[in-house]
Amino acid sequence: MRIATRTLWIVFRLGFAVLLAEAATAQELDAPVMERASDDLDTCALGRVTGLKADGDGFLAVRSGPASGHRKLDELHNGDRVWLFDRQGQWIGIVYGVEEVSCDPIEKDRIVPHAGRKGWVHENWVEIIAG
């Protein structure tokens, strides 16, 4: 009985380690989301996913980089809130899954240090609601 319990504990720990590794991999970006310095201007804005049609895919793909050829990391839906930081062409670097982030001005560009999930979404489906 003791060996079986120990074996189960080892299997559980290995499974948990695999889940953590998969979560870390899912957040690896091909292009980091940057926070840009700009004279006395806020570094981000609050947005909302909007305009997704019920008869379409029904979701906005969050990508690992600023193009549809990058890996899909997640899906957002109408009404989901996102923090907008970076822009490359028609793609916006976002942080989501957190209530608030600091948009205070910074002195030099840096990779977004805020908690939350990060990725890239197409601008067609994001409306700026503050900032």
N, C-alpha and C positions, 0 to 999 in steps of 0.2 A: 504494500500500500504506500509506503514512504517513497519508494522509487517512482511509482506512478505519479504521485503528487509533485515530486521534484521535476519529473519530465514535463508535466503540464506547465509548471512554472517557467521552465526554460523555453518551451514552445510559445507561451504567452509573451515573454520578454522579447523573443526573436520577432514575433509578429508585430509587436509594438514598435520595435526598431525599424522594421520594414515600412510601417505606416508613416513614421516620422521621416524616413528617407524619401518616401514618395511625396509627402507634403512639401519638403524642401525642394525637390526637383520640380514640382508643379509651379513654384514661385520663381524659378530661375528664368530670368528674362534674357532674350537675345539682344535687346537694346534697353539699357537702364532708363528709368523715368528720372528726369533731371528737374531740379528746382533751380530756376533762373534768377539771378540777381538783376534788379532793375531799380534805378534811382527812386527810392521812397515809395515804390509801388508794391502792393501785395504780390506774393509769389504764386498764389493759387486762387481758384474760384470754386464755388460750389455749383455742381450741375445735377441734372436729373435726366435719366434715360426716358426718352419719349418718342412717339411716332412709330413704334413697332406695330405692325399690322397683325391682327389676330389670325388672318388667313396666311400669313407668312411663316417664317421660322419661329416667331414668338419670342426670340431672344436676341440680345446683342452679344456677339462673341468678344471676350477679352482675350487679346493676343499677346504673345511674348515679345512682339516687336511691332513697329509701325507699318504693317502691310498685311494683306489677307493671306499671304504665303507663310506667315509665322504660325507657330503652334497655338492652338486654342487652349487657354488655361481655364476658362470659366465662362459662365453665361450670366448676363444681367437682363432684367425685365423692366417693362414700363414702370416708372415711378421710383426705381432704385436710385439712391443718391450716390454721387461720386465727387471726389475732389479732383479738379483739373489742374495739372501742373505743366506738363511739357507739350510741345506741338512739333510734329514733323509732317509737313504737307497737310493732308486731311485727317491725320491721326493724332489723337490726344493721349498723352501719358497720364494715367489716373491712379489714385489711391481710393480704395473703397472698403467697406466692411468696418468702418470706424465712424463714430458720431462727429468728432471734431478733430481738426489738425490746425497747426499754427500756419497762417499765411503771411506772417510778419516779414518785412524786407530782410534780405540777407546781403552780405558783402560780396560773395562770389558764388558762382554756379557750383552745385554739388548734387550728388545722387540723393533723391528724396530719402530723408532719414526717418520719416514718420512710420508709425505702426500701421498695420492694415495690409491688405492685399494690393498688389500693384500690377499694372499691365497697360495695354494699349487698346483703344476703341476708336471706331470711325466717328468723325464729328457729326455726320448726318443724323445721328440718333441721340445726341446730347444737347440739352438746352441749359444755358447758364441761368441760374436762379439767384445768385449772389456773388459779388466780387468783381 
